[in-house]
Amino acid sequence: MASADRISADQPGWESALADGLLSAGCDAAVLVPDKRLEPIASRLRSRVAVRTLLQEEECVAHAGGQVLAGGRPAVLMQCSGLGNALNALASFVIPYGLGIPLVISMRGTLGERNPAQVPMGRATATVLGALGIQAFAVDDPGQVQATAAGITDMAGAGVTAAMLLGQELLPSATTGARR
């Protein structure tokens, strides 16, 4: 896409488009650990489905897995630094049982990161997901969020867990709140 045709990351609404993509593909609930970067998405989802806030990402994955077993179609929203906390639940519960959960992961520790503690997991996220057999789709263009969200939710409906990695270009800066 030519840069002149590209949607600006400053244009409001990509968060709603992402939530709408999840919803249009059948997502009926969401689980997350509080995160200001994911809150606008969760807020949009709250207007249509139940959104549960928990304390750890592993709990979010386990809760979502239980919802899948009960016939639900939940999504898990987390920051990439929380992926490490979720690995056991993904590797020993979700993947072996083919539960299929869409993961929406806000990336930290990538280009422009000001907090060095975020860099290791930011660097490792896609590799760690790949090691578990979870396909990850990186998105830094607001025009791609709705289709990607719908796509990972469709994959989850087929029992395949997939992740959407939200690039820092989309997200507010950790320190200033301004978009990059």
GICOR-V297642 format. One record per pair of residues at least 24 apart in sequence whose C-alpha atoms are under 10 Angstrom apart, sorted by the first residue. I is the first residue (numbers start at 1). J is the second residue. D is the distance in Angstrom with one decimal. If there is no record, write none. Layout:
BEGIN
I|J|D, I|J|D
END
This chain:
BEGIN
1|141|9.9, 5|143|10.0, 6|141|7.4, 6|142|8.4, 6|143|7.5, 7|141|6.9, 7|142|6.2, 7|143|6.1, 7|144|9.6, 8|141|7.9, 8|142|7.3, 8|143|8.9, 8|169|9.7, 8|170|9.1, 9|140|8.2, 9|141|7.0, 9|142|6.2, 9|143|9.3, 9|168|9.8, 9|169|6.6, 9|170|5.4, 9|171|8.2, 9|172|9.8, 9|179|7.2, 9|180|7.6, 10|142|9.2, 10|169|9.2, 10|170|7.9, 10|171|9.4, 10|172|9.5, 10|178|8.9, 10|179|6.4, 10|180|8.1, 11|142|8.3, 11|170|9.7, 11|179|9.8, 12|142|9.3, 13|40|9.4, 13|41|9.7, 13|142|8.4, 14|40|9.5, 14|41|8.8, 14|141|9.0, 14|142|5.4, 14|143|7.5, 14|144|8.9, 14|145|6.8, 14|146|7.8, 14|170|8.3, 15|39|9.0, 15|40|6.0, 15|41|5.0, 15|42|8.8, 15|43|9.3, 15|44|7.8, 15|45|9.8, 15|142|8.5, 15|145|8.1, 15|146|8.9, 15|170|9.1, 15|171|9.6, 16|40|7.6, 16|41|6.2, 16|42|9.2, 16|43|8.8, 16|44|6.0, 16|45|8.3, 16|145|9.4, 16|146|8.5, 17|41|8.7, 17|44|9.2, 17|142|8.4, 17|143|8.7, 17|144|9.2, 17|145|6.6, 17|146|5.0, 17|147|8.8, 17|149|8.7, 17|150|10.0, 18|44|9.2, 18|45|9.5, 18|104|9.4, 18|142|8.8, 18|143|9.7, 18|144|8.8, 18|145|5.2, 18|146|4.6, 18|147|8.0, 18|148|8.0, 18|149|5.8, 18|150|8.1, 19|43|9.0, 19|44|6.3, 19|45|5.8, 19|46|9.6, 19|48|9.7, 19|145|8.9, 19|146|7.4, 19|149|7.6, 19|150|9.0, 20|44|8.2, 20|45|7.9, 20|48|9.7, 20|145|9.5, 20|146|6.7, 20|147|9.4, 20|149|8.2, 20|150|8.2, 21|145|7.5, 21|146|4.4, 21|147|6.1, 21|148|7.5, 21|149|5.0, 21|150|4.5, 21|151|8.1, 21|152|9.4, 21|153|8.3, 22|73|9.7, 22|74|9.2, 22|75|7.8, 22|102|8.6, 22|104|9.8, 22|145|9.7, 22|146|7.5, 22|147|8.9, 22|148|8.8, 22|149|5.2, 22|150|5.0, 22|151|8.4, 22|152|8.2, 22|153|6.0, 22|154|8.8, 23|48|8.3, 23|49|8.6, 23|73|9.7, 23|74|9.8, 23|75|9.8, 23|146|9.8, 23|149|8.8, 23|150|7.6, 23|153|8.6, 24|146|9.2, 24|147|9.7, 24|149|9.2, 24|150|6.6, 24|153|9.0, 24|154|9.6, 25|73|9.3, 25|147|9.6, 25|149|8.2, 25|150|5.1, 25|151|7.7, 25|152|8.8, 25|153|5.8, 25|154|5.9, 25|155|9.6, 25|156|9.7, 25|157|8.7, 26|72|9.2, 26|73|6.6, 26|74|8.7, 26|150|8.4, 26|153|7.2, 26|154|7.9, 26|156|10.0, 26|157|8.3, 27|72|8.0, 27|73|4.9, 27|74|5.5, 27|75|6.6, 27|101|9.7, 27|102|8.9, 27|149|9.9, 27|150|8.8, 27|153|6.8, 27|154|9.1, 27|156|9.5, 27|157|9.1, 28|67|9.7, 28|72|6.6, 28|73|5.3, 28|74|5.7, 28|75|8.1, 29|64|8.4, 29|67|8.5, 29|72|7.5, 29|73|6.6, 29|74|4.5, 29|75|6.4, 29|76|8.8, 30|60|8.8, 30|63|9.7, 30|64|7.6, 30|67|9.8, 30|73|8.6, 30|74|5.1, 30|75|4.7, 30|76|5.7, 30|77|7.3, 30|102|9.7, 30|103|9.9, 31|57|8.9, 31|59|9.0, 31|60|5.5, 31|61|7.9, 31|62|9.9, 31|63|7.6, 31|64|6.8, 31|74|7.3, 31|75|6.4, 31|76|5.0, 31|77|6.3, 31|78|8.7, 31|103|9.9, 32|56|8.3, 32|57|7.1, 32|59|9.1, 32|60|6.0, 32|61|8.9, 32|64|9.8, 32|75|8.7, 32|76|5.9, 32|77|4.9, 32|78|5.9, 32|79|9.2, 32|104|9.6, 33|57|6.3, 33|58|9.8, 33|59|9.1, 33|60|7.4, 33|76|9.1, 33|77|7.5, 33|78|6.4, 33|79|8.4, 33|82|8.7, 34|77|9.3, 34|78|8.4, 34|79|9.4, 35|77|9.1, 35|78|7.6, 35|79|7.4, 35|106|9.3, 36|79|9.9, 36|171|9.6, 36|172|8.6, 36|174|9.0, 36|177|9.3, 37|78|9.4, 37|79|8.3, 37|106|7.2, 37|107|9.6, 37|166|9.9, 37|168|9.8, 37|170|9.5, 37|171|6.2, 37|172|6.4, 37|173|8.7, 37|174|8.4, 37|177|9.0, 38|77|7.1, 38|78|7.5, 38|79|8.1, 38|104|8.9, 38|105|8.7, 38|106|7.2, 38|166|9.8, 38|171|8.6, 38|172|9.8, 39|77|9.5, 41|77|8.9, 41|104|9.9, 42|77|8.3, 49|74|9.5, 50|74|9.3, 51|75|9.4, 51|76|9.7, 52|76|9.7, 53|77|9.9, 56|82|7.7, 56|83|9.9, 56|85|7.0, 56|86|7.9, 57|81|9.7, 57|82|5.9, 57|83|7.0, 57|84|8.5, 57|85|5.8, 57|86|5.1, 57|87|8.9, 57|89|9.0, 58|82|8.4, 58|83|8.3, 58|84|8.7, 58|85|5.5, 58|86|3.9, 58|87|7.2, 58|88|7.2, 58|89|5.7, 58|90|8.0, 59|85|8.9, 59|86|7.6, 59|89|8.0, 60|86|8.0, 60|89|9.1, 61|85|9.8, 61|86|6.6, 61|87|9.1, 61|88|9.4, 61|89|6.2, 61|90|6.8, 61|93|8.9, 61|94|7.8, 61|101|8.2, 61|103|9.0, 62|86|8.7, 62|88|9.6, 62|89|6.0, 62|90|8.1, 62|93|7.7, 62|94|7.9, 63|89|9.8, 64|94|9.1, 64|99|9.1, 64|100|9.6, 64|101|7.3, 64|102|9.7, 65|89|8.8, 65|90|9.1, 65|93|7.6, 65|94|6.2, 65|95|9.9, 65|97|9.3, 65|98|9.7, 65|99|6.4, 65|100|8.2, 65|101|7.4, 66|93|9.9, 66|94|9.5, 66|99|9.0, 67|99|9.5, 67|101|9.9, 68|94|9.5, 68|98|9.9, 68|99|6.3, 68|100|7.8, 68|101|7.9, 68|156|9.6, 68|157|9.4, 68|159|9.5, 69|97|9.7, 69|99|7.3, 72|157|9.7, 73|99|9.7, 73|100|8.6, 73|101|7.5, 73|102|8.8, 73|153|8.1, 73|154|9.8, 73|156|7.9, 73|157|7.2, 74|100|9.2, 74|101|6.6, 74|102|7.4, 74|103|9.4, 74|153|8.7, 74|156|9.1, 74|157|9.9, 75|100|9.4, 75|101|5.9, 75|102|5.0, 75|103|6.0, 75|104|7.4, 75|149|9.8, 75|152|9.5, 75|153|7.7, 75|156|9.0, 75|161|10.0, 75|163|10.0, 76|101|7.1, 76|102|6.4, 76|103|5.0, 76|104|6.2, 76|105|8.3, 76|163|9.4, 77|102|8.5, 77|103|5.9, 77|104|4.7, 77|105|5.9, 77|106|7.9, 77|163|9.7, 77|164|9.6, 78|103|7.5, 78|104|6.3, 78|105|5.0, 78|106|6.4, 78|107|9.1, 78|165|9.9, 79|104|8.3, 79|105|5.2, 79|106|4.7, 79|107|6.2, 79|108|7.3, 79|121|9.8, 79|122|9.4, 79|165|9.3, 79|166|9.3, 80|104|9.3, 80|105|5.7, 80|106|5.9, 80|107|5.3, 80|108|6.4, 80|109|8.7, 80|118|8.5, 80|119|10.0, 80|120|10.0, 80|121|6.4, 80|122|6.3, 80|123|9.5, 80|124|9.1, 80|125|6.5, 80|126|9.5, 80|165|8.3, 80|166|9.4, 81|105|9.2, 81|106|8.9, 81|107|8.0, 81|108|7.2, 81|109|8.6, 81|117|9.0, 81|118|6.6, 81|119|8.9, 81|120|8.6, 81|121|5.5, 81|122|7.0, 81|124|9.7, 81|125|8.3, 82|106|9.8, 82|121|8.6, 82|125|9.9, 83|121|8.0, 83|122|9.8, 83|124|9.8, 83|125|7.4, 83|128|8.8, 83|129|8.8, 84|121|7.8, 84|124|9.8, 84|125|8.7, 84|128|8.8, 87|128|8.8, 87|129|8.9, 87|132|8.7, 90|129|9.6, 90|132|8.2, 90|134|9.5, 90|161|8.9, 91|129|9.9, 91|131|9.9, 91|132|6.7, 91|133|9.4, 91|134|10.0, 94|159|9.3, 94|160|9.2, 94|161|7.8, 95|132|8.0, 95|133|8.3, 95|134|8.5, 95|159|8.7, 95|160|7.8, 95|161|7.1, 97|159|8.6, 97|160|10.0, 98|156|8.9, 98|158|8.6, 98|159|4.9, 98|160|6.3, 98|161|7.7, 99|156|7.4, 99|157|8.6, 99|158|8.7, 99|159|5.1, 99|160|7.0, 99|161|7.2, 100|134|9.9, 100|152|9.2, 100|153|8.4, 100|154|9.3, 100|155|7.1, 100|156|3.9, 100|157|6.4, 100|158|6.8, 100|159|4.0, 100|160|4.3, 100|161|4.1, 100|162|7.5, 101|152|8.2, 101|153|7.3, 101|154|9.7, 101|155|8.3, 101|156|5.0, 101|157|8.0, 101|158|9.7, 101|159|7.6, 101|160|7.0, 101|161|4.7, 101|162|6.8, 101|163|8.5, 102|134|10.0, 102|149|8.0, 102|150|9.2, 102|151|9.0, 102|152|5.4, 102|153|5.3, 102|154|8.5, 102|155|7.7, 102|156|5.8, 102|157|9.0, 102|159|9.9, 102|160|8.3, 102|161|5.7, 102|162|5.4, 102|163|5.9, 102|164|7.8, 103|134|9.6, 103|136|9.0, 103|149|9.1, 103|152|7.8, 103|153|8.7, 103|156|9.3, 103|161|7.4, 103|162|6.2, 103|163|4.5, 103|164|6.2, 103|165|8.4, 104|136|9.7, 104|137|9.8, 104|149|7.9, 104|152|8.9, 104|162|8.8, 104|163|5.8, 104|164|4.9, 104|165|6.4, 104|166|7.3, 105|136|9.6, 105|138|9.5, 105|163|6.9, 105|164|6.0, 105|165|4.9, 105|166|6.0, 105|167|8.9, 106|138|10.0, 106|139|9.9, 106|164|8.3, 106|165|5.9, 106|166|4.7, 106|167|6.7, 106|168|7.5, 106|170|9.1, 106|171|7.7, 107|138|9.3, 107|139|10.0, 107|164|9.7, 107|165|6.2, 107|166|5.6, 107|167|5.5, 107|168|6.0, 107|169|9.5, 107|170|9.6, 107|171|8.4, 108|165|9.9, 108|166|9.1, 108|167|7.9, 108|168|6.6, 108|171|9.3, 108|173|9.6, 108|174|8.7, 109|168|8.7, 110|167|8.1, 110|168|7.1, 110|169|9.7, 111|167|9.3, 111|168|7.7, 111|169|9.0, 112|168|8.2, 112|169|9.3, 112|173|9.0, 112|180|8.5, 113|168|8.4, 113|173|8.4, 113|174|8.1, 113|175|9.6, 114|173|9.0, 114|174|7.9, 114|175|8.0, 115|174|8.3, 115|175|9.0, 125|165|8.8, 126|163|9.1, 126|165|8.3, 129|161|10.0, 129|162|8.8, 129|163|8.1, 130|162|9.9, 132|161|9.9, 133|160|9.4, 133|161|8.6, 133|162|8.8, 134|160|7.9, 134|161|6.0, 134|162|5.3, 134|163|6.9, 135|160|8.9, 135|161|7.6, 135|162|5.1, 135|163|6.2, 135|164|8.7, 136|161|9.4, 136|162|6.0, 136|163|4.6, 136|164|5.8, 136|165|6.7, 137|162|8.0, 137|163|6.2, 137|164|4.9, 137|165|5.9, 137|166|8.7, 138|163|8.4, 138|164|6.0, 138|165|4.5, 138|166|6.3, 138|167|6.7, 139|164|6.9, 139|165|5.9, 139|166|5.3, 139|167|5.8, 139|168|9.3, 139|169|9.0, 139|170|8.4, 140|165|8.4, 140|166|6.2, 140|167|4.7, 140|168|7.3, 140|169|5.7, 140|170|5.9, 140|171|9.1, 141|166|9.0, 141|167|8.4, 141|169|7.9, 141|170|7.2, 142|166|9.6, 142|167|10.0, 142|169|9.2, 142|170|7.0, 145|170|9.8
END
